[in-house]
Amino acid sequence: MNAIQNVSILLELAVTILGLLIWLQKKKTYGAFIFLTFLLYMVYDASRLWSLAIPELVLRILYATASLSILIAVWKLFKSE
């Protein structure tokens, strides 16, 4: 199971980097929200996988922030031409 989680975190890293490139190179603000979302997902998943000492409340806030961030990114994509 850890192998699957490690692969998942690597995929999240790839999306994080692509979000950063969309934001900085393509100058699209939704890239910043994609970057933030998957950065937070990586922290959340890594904390679960490696038993990092991050309080549960903090993890819940991070997850909720990531969900809001991807909602904003998708909304901006929907509104773009």
N, C-alpha and C positions, 0 to 999 in steps of 0.2 A: 504494500500500500504506500510506503514511503516513496518508492520509485515514481509512482503516479503523481504524488504530491510534488515531488521535485520537478518533474516534467511540467506540471501545471504552473509552478512558480517560474520556470524558464520561459514558458509561453507568455505569462503575464509580464515578464521582463521585456520580451520582444515587443509586446503591445505598448508598454510604457515608453520604450525608446522610439517607436513609431509615432506615438502621440506627441512626444517632445519634438521630433522632426517636423511633424505637421504644424505644430505651433511656431517653432523658430524659423524653419526654412520656408514653409508655405504661408506663414503669417495668418493662419486660421485659428481663431480663438477656441474653437471646439477642440483643437489639439491639446490645449492646456488642460481642459477638463478630462479628456481621455488619459492624458499623462497622470493627472492627479488620481483619477479613479483607480488605475491599475497599479500605481505606486502604493496606494492604500491597501488594495487587495493583496499585494505582495507582502506588505508588513503584517497584515492580518493572517495570511496563510503561513508565513514563516514563523510567526509567533506560536501558532498552533502546532506546526510540525516540529519545531525545535524547543518547545516548552519555554519560550521566553517569558520573563516575569513582567508581563504587561497586564495591568488590572482589567478585569472583564468589562467594566464600565467604559474604559478607554477603547477597548476593542469594539464594543457596540457603537460608540460614537464614530470611530473610524469607518466602520462598515456602513453606517447611515450616511456619513459624509460622502463616501464613495458612491453610494446609490444615488444621492442627490446630484453629484458631479456628472455621472453618466447620463442622468435624465437631462441635465442642462446641455450636455454635448449632443445628445440625440435631438433635442429640441432645436438647437442651433443648426444642425445638419438638415433637419426637416424644413426650417425656414430659409435656408440658403438656396441660391439659384443654381 
